[in-house]
Amino acid sequence: MKTTMTTTKAKPITALVTAGLLLTAMPLSAVADSLNYNFWQLAYVSADIDGIPDKFDGWGVGGSVEVTDEIFLTAAYTDISADIAGYNVSEQDLALSVGYAYPVATNTDVIGRVGYVRAELDAEDLGDDSDDGYSLGVGVRTRPLDPIELEASVTYVDLSSAGDTTSFGIGGYWYFTPQVAFAVTGAYSDDVESFSIGFRGTWGRNATRD
């Protein structure tokens, strides 16, 4: 059992950092007023990991602030857990990043990001573990209709001890008011499929597109 749990602990800390990045890998732009990048986000997060029968789930919170028209900063914190082989295993992920937005069309931007990530894993009665590293990401964001925003991204994460992983993410936001949206995001890598559902609130966003 000890060997099984040691392997189980190592796998989440490699894979679940993807779930922690959901709140920063998806929101992208700061260029056009209609793609405002000052926001807060609160969500339910779930992750399904290959080889582990029970899903991890929990909550996440994130935020972003524009520094200039092109540069933005983001931060996200995620807390998820599951019962594995009779043990409670929980993980807390922190992601900080800086990004640059480049407009390629009206209401459409291409984004580059670099960031710091940290994962802390605690297995009940078996101790804890932690790892940190960096992330690199590229993505695109567009607003095809006044209340709808769509986003896609590719994110590479390299952790000091647990290794690296690449994830693909998508997101959709329906603004039922000009400042508050219903948010659904998802990410996929070789080891994990994860999604979040919640709300995003912004300030300074136009009710109509530019």
C-alpha positions as a printed Julia matrix, in Angstrom:
210×3 Matrix{Float64}:
   0.0    0.0     0.0
   2.83   2.38    0.72
   4.23   1.93   -2.8
   0.78   2.43   -4.33
   0.19   5.66   -2.4
   3.67   6.98   -3.21
   2.94   6.51   -6.91
  -0.53   8.01   -6.46
   0.9   11.1    -4.77
   3.44  11.66   -7.52
   0.9   11.44  -10.32
  -1.54  14.09   -9.02
   1.21  16.61   -8.36
   2.28  16.23  -12.01
  -1.21  16.28  -13.47
  -3.43  18.36  -11.21
  -1.42  21.53  -11.66
  -3.39  21.67  -14.93
  -6.55  22.14  -12.89
  -4.89  24.92  -10.94
  -4.08  26.69  -14.21
  -7.68  26.65  -15.43
  -8.39  30.06  -13.96
  -5.31  31.64  -15.53
  -4.86  29.73  -18.77
  -8.23  30.76  -20.18
  -8.85  34.53  -19.62
  -6.59  36.29  -22.05
  -6.99  39.78  -23.44
  -6.39  43.36  -22.38
  -6.35  45.19  -25.7
  -9.87  46.03  -26.85
 -12.36  47.56  -24.42
 -14.84  44.81  -25.27
 -12.19  42.24  -24.27
 -11.49  43.81  -20.91
  -8.9   42.11  -18.73
  -9.75  43.36  -15.24
 -11.7   40.52  -13.66
 -12.36  38.19  -10.74
 -13.46  34.56  -11.1
 -14.91  31.94   -8.73
 -15.5   28.35   -9.86
 -16.11  24.71   -9.0
 -13.19  22.61  -10.32
 -13.12  18.88  -11.14
 -10.26  16.71  -12.45
 -10.29  13.12  -13.79
  -6.81  11.54  -13.69
  -5.77   8.43  -15.64
  -5.23   5.45  -13.34
  -7.08   6.99  -10.37
 -10.73   5.85  -10.03
 -11.95   8.77   -7.94
 -12.25  12.3    -9.29
 -10.66  15.25   -7.56
 -12.92  18.24   -7.03
 -13.03  21.48   -5.1
 -12.98  25.19   -5.76
 -10.82  27.82   -7.36
 -10.54  31.59   -7.3
  -8.67  33.83   -9.73
  -8.15  37.42  -10.71
  -6.44  39.65  -13.25
  -5.41  43.26  -13.61
  -4.27  45.28  -16.61
  -0.88  46.96  -16.27
  -0.93  48.58  -19.73
  -3.12  48.1   -22.81
  -0.94  45.12  -23.77
   0.4   43.74  -20.47
  -1.61  42.01  -17.75
  -1.02  40.06  -14.52
  -3.03  37.06  -13.3
  -3.2   34.97  -10.14
  -5.19  31.83   -9.28
  -5.55  29.49   -6.32
  -7.2   26.06   -6.49
  -8.02  23.61   -3.66
  -9.12  20.1    -4.73
  -9.29  16.71   -3.01
 -10.37  13.05   -3.36
 -10.51   9.8    -1.38
  -7.96   7.34   -2.81
  -7.54   3.8    -1.42
  -9.17   4.95    1.83
  -6.94   8.01    2.21
  -7.94  11.63    1.75
  -5.6   13.3    -0.74
  -5.78  17.05   -1.24
  -3.87  19.5    -3.4
  -3.52  23.25   -3.39
  -2.21  24.93   -6.55
  -0.98  28.5    -6.96
  -0.39  30.05  -10.39
   1.0   33.54  -11.09
   1.62  34.85  -14.59
   2.35  37.87  -16.74
   1.03  38.1   -20.28
   1.18  40.14  -23.45
  -1.82  40.61  -25.77
  -1.47  41.23  -29.51
  -4.58  42.17  -31.54
  -4.92  40.3   -34.84
  -8.48  41.4   -35.72
 -11.36  43.36  -34.24
 -12.3   41.72  -30.92
  -9.68  38.97  -31.41
  -6.27  38.79  -29.7
  -3.36  36.36  -29.65
  -1.71  36.03  -26.24
   1.66  34.95  -24.84
   2.15  34.21  -21.15
   4.89  33.14  -18.72
   4.31  32.26  -15.1
   5.23  30.58  -11.82
   3.31  27.56  -10.51
   3.4   25.74   -7.17
   1.57  22.55   -6.12
   1.25  21.28   -2.54
  -0.08  17.75   -2.01
  -1.19  16.24    1.32
  -2.08  12.54    1.71
  -3.84  11.67    4.96
  -1.51   9.85    7.42
   1.16   9.54    4.71
   2.74  12.99    4.75
   2.85  15.77    2.22
   4.83  16.86   -0.82
   5.3   20.02   -2.85
   6.81  21.11   -6.12
   7.15  24.3    -8.12
   8.22  25.4   -11.57
   7.21  27.58  -14.49
   4.55  27.76  -17.17
   4.52  29.0   -20.78
   1.32  29.56  -22.72
  -0.12  30.84  -25.98
  -3.76  31.41  -26.76
  -6.45  33.28  -28.62
  -9.55  35.1   -27.43
 -12.5   36.38  -29.46
 -15.9   38.0   -28.93
 -18.17  36.9   -31.82
 -21.36  38.29  -30.22
 -22.0   41.0   -27.63
 -22.68  38.59  -24.72
 -20.36  35.74  -25.81
 -16.59  35.34  -25.43
 -14.61  32.25  -26.55
 -11.04  31.31  -25.69
  -8.5   28.57  -26.45
  -4.96  28.0   -25.21
  -1.98  25.66  -25.05
   0.02  25.63  -21.8
   3.34  23.96  -21.0
   4.24  23.39  -17.32
   7.66  22.22  -16.09
   7.87  21.27  -12.39
  11.24  20.92  -10.68
  10.78  17.31   -9.5
   7.58  15.94  -11.04
   8.4   16.68  -14.67
   6.57  18.5   -17.43
   3.16  18.38  -19.09
   1.35  20.14  -21.93
  -2.37  20.91  -21.72
  -4.95  22.21  -24.19
  -7.71  24.44  -22.89
 -10.99  25.94  -24.08
 -13.43  28.32  -22.44
 -16.78  29.98  -23.01
 -18.35  32.96  -21.21
 -21.95  34.14  -21.42
 -22.42  37.67  -20.07
 -25.98  37.72  -18.75
 -25.18  41.27  -17.6
 -22.49  43.55  -19.12
 -20.23  42.91  -16.11
 -20.97  39.33  -14.95
 -20.64  36.11  -16.95
 -21.45  32.43  -16.51
 -18.09  30.69  -17.17
 -17.26  27.16  -18.35
 -13.64  26.11  -18.99
 -11.9   22.81  -19.64
  -8.37  21.48  -20.09
  -6.92  18.23  -21.42
  -3.46  16.64  -21.16
  -2.1   13.08  -21.43
  -2.81  12.4   -17.75
  -5.81  14.52  -16.79
  -9.09  15.96  -18.01
 -10.36  18.87  -15.94
 -13.1   21.46  -16.08
 -14.46  24.37  -14.11
 -17.88  26.0   -13.93
 -18.61  29.28  -12.19
 -18.79  33.04  -12.63
 -16.54  35.84  -13.81
 -17.02  39.49  -12.98
 -15.3   42.36  -14.76
 -15.11  46.1   -14.54
 -14.72  48.43  -17.5
 -16.17  46.0   -20.07
 -18.31  47.51  -22.84
 -21.86  46.21  -23.26
 -21.3   46.21  -27.04
 -18.32  45.22  -29.15
 -15.94  47.79  -30.63
